Amino acid sequence: MRRKSARRWWLDPTPVVVVPAALGLLMAACASLHNTPAQDLAWDRWTACHGQISGTDIRTVQLDGRISFWSNGPADGLSMVDCLAQAGKDGSALPEPISEIRPKGAG
């Protein structure tokens, strides 16, 4: 009875294909973690205003630069929206920010 020879793991070409493909996907995923120019601009404006306006916390900055944030009340939200508008008056336009009253228990 003749036994088939077992393929040695070090001769298996699968890792040669799988490892580079996995590394390529990982590198692409990491590259997508960088902010867009619009997001960087939005963060700069938020940072400038957040030091002046209390009672607000950022939630998200979308790829197009739209800022979504929570405020403690309508006055805080309006103050931040006005500040962000002033911070951007001489620069590139960004979408209108979205202000929401902070839900109970958040923040």
Kinemage of the C-alpha trace (Angstrom):
@kinemage 1
@onewidth
@group {chain A} dominant
@subgroup {mainchain}
@vectorlist {calphas} color= white
{ca met a 1} P 0.000 0.000 0.000
{ca arg a 2} L 1.414 3.285 -1.083
{ca arg a 3} L 0.790 6.298 1.077
{ca lys a 4} L 0.373 9.759 -0.457
{ca ser a 5} L 2.996 12.131 0.752
{ca ala a 6} L 1.683 14.864 2.959
{ca arg a 7} L 2.303 18.332 1.723
{ca arg a 8} L 4.660 20.176 3.973
{ca trp a 9} L 3.320 23.428 5.421
{ca trp a 10} L 6.423 25.312 4.397
{ca leu a 11} L 5.815 24.333 0.789
{ca asp a 12} L 2.230 25.560 0.800
{ca pro a 13} L 1.901 28.642 -1.480
{ca thr a 14} L -1.253 29.868 0.306
{ca pro a 15} L 0.582 32.144 2.817
{ca val a 16} L 2.490 33.732 -0.068
{ca val a 17} L -0.839 34.946 -1.470
{ca val a 18} L -2.859 35.469 1.707
{ca val a 19} L -0.307 37.390 3.791
{ca pro a 20} L 0.395 40.151 1.226
{ca ala a 21} L -3.326 40.497 0.511
{ca ala a 22} L -4.104 40.821 4.211
{ca leu a 23} L -1.317 43.375 4.667
{ca gly a 24} L -2.629 45.353 1.704
{ca leu a 25} L -6.122 45.457 3.189
{ca leu a 26} L -4.728 46.496 6.573
{ca met a 27} L -2.726 49.314 5.004
{ca ala a 28} L -5.777 50.526 3.070
{ca ala a 29} L -7.849 50.502 6.248
{ca cys a 30} L -5.226 52.510 8.118
{ca ala a 31} L -5.006 55.032 5.280
{ca ser a 32} L -8.737 55.591 5.506
{ca leu a 33} L -8.331 56.653 9.147
{ca his a 34} L -6.850 59.991 8.098
{ca asn a 35} L -9.148 63.012 8.125
{ca thr a 36} L -10.304 64.620 4.923
{ca pro a 37} L -9.260 68.261 4.387
{ca ala a 38} L -12.845 69.290 5.222
{ca gln a 39} L -12.694 67.359 8.496
{ca asp a 40} L -9.380 68.985 9.414
{ca leu a 41} L -10.897 72.402 8.717
{ca ala a 42} L -13.970 71.563 10.804
{ca trp a 43} L -11.806 70.402 13.709
{ca asp a 44} L -9.747 73.614 13.539
{ca arg a 45} L -12.915 75.694 13.733
{ca trp a 46} L -14.351 73.567 16.533
{ca thr a 47} L -11.121 73.880 18.542
{ca ala a 48} L -11.135 77.672 18.118
{ca cys a 49} L -14.762 77.948 19.248
{ca his a 50} L -14.855 75.297 21.948
{ca gly a 51} L -12.459 77.332 24.076
{ca gln a 52} L -14.928 80.233 23.978
{ca ile a 53} L -18.267 78.411 24.216
{ca ser a 54} L -19.035 76.159 27.156
{ca gly a 55} L -21.783 73.568 27.355
{ca thr a 56} L -21.070 71.840 24.045
{ca asp a 57} L -19.463 68.531 23.111
{ca ile a 58} L -18.683 67.339 19.635
{ca arg a 59} L -20.338 64.121 18.487
{ca thr a 60} L -19.054 63.620 14.936
{ca val a 61} L -17.326 65.347 12.071
{ca gln a 62} L -18.546 63.872 8.796
{ca leu a 63} L -16.318 63.438 5.758
{ca asp a 64} L -17.717 66.638 4.217
{ca gly a 65} L -16.823 68.614 7.364
{ca arg a 66} L -20.323 68.771 8.863
{ca ile a 67} L -20.057 69.030 12.641
{ca ser a 68} L -22.656 67.384 14.827
{ca phe a 69} L -22.601 68.329 18.494
{ca trp a 70} L -24.544 68.249 21.729
{ca ser a 71} L -25.317 71.340 23.736
{ca asn a 72} L -26.653 71.818 27.236
{ca gly a 73} L -29.409 74.064 25.916
{ca pro a 74} L -30.570 76.095 22.916
{ca ala a 75} L -28.475 79.123 23.872
{ca asp a 76} L -25.247 77.088 23.990
{ca gly a 77} L -26.102 75.480 20.642
{ca leu a 78} L -26.814 78.812 18.955
{ca ser a 79} L -23.654 80.345 20.394
{ca met a 80} L -21.555 77.519 18.971
{ca val a 81} L -23.263 77.672 15.556
{ca asp a 82} L -22.623 81.449 15.452
{ca cys a 83} L -18.993 81.001 16.496
{ca leu a 84} L -18.413 78.320 13.862
{ca ala a 85} L -19.946 80.607 11.217
{ca gln a 86} L -17.651 83.463 12.291
{ca ala a 87} L -14.625 81.160 12.290
{ca gly a 88} L -15.406 80.182 8.699
{ca lys a 89} L -16.470 83.528 7.266
{ca asp a 90} L -13.171 84.100 5.434
{ca gly a 91} L -12.431 80.470 4.591
{ca ser a 92} L -13.874 77.537 2.765
{ca ala a 93} L -17.554 76.857 3.262
{ca leu a 94} L -18.586 73.817 5.264
{ca pro a 95} L -22.064 72.325 5.678
{ca glu a 96} L -24.214 73.774 8.455
{ca pro a 97} L -23.434 72.236 11.834
{ca ile a 98} L -26.077 70.157 13.568
{ca ser a 99} L -26.801 71.034 17.183
{ca glu a 100} L -28.868 68.747 19.407
{ca ile a 101} L -29.823 69.156 23.036
{ca arg a 102} L -27.835 66.696 25.098
{ca pro a 103} L -29.975 63.689 26.037
{ca lys a 104} L -30.312 62.925 29.720
{ca gly a 105} L -27.490 60.690 30.881
{ca ala a 106} L -25.187 61.552 27.961
{ca gly a 107} L -21.913 63.229 28.631
